[in-house]
Amino acid sequence: MSESIRMTRSEVNEAMARFFADGGKVTKLPDGPDFRFQPYGVRVKENMTEPKIDLTALEDPANKKQEKVVEADSA
């Protein structure tokens, strides 16, 4: 494989100075995806004049229905 290049900080600084003196340029890469955790990524404006209503409150839970179907099929 390739050998590692070991340079001191002063050698790196000198090499960078030569690179820029010869017309070298550094271009910034575009930002990649943000992988940090965003706990509040979406904000919903709370409006107390129109409270949100849970439409599923009166429905049977799915697992209860599944239990009944499994019990009926296995009997």
TATAHU-V537661 format. One record per pair of residues at least 6 apart in sequence whose ideal C-beta (glycine too) atoms are under 7 Angstrom apart, sorted by sequence separation. I is the first residue (numbers start at 1). J is the second residue. D is the distance in whole Angstrom. If there is no record, write none. Layout:
i=I j=J d=D
i=I j=J d=D
This chain:
none
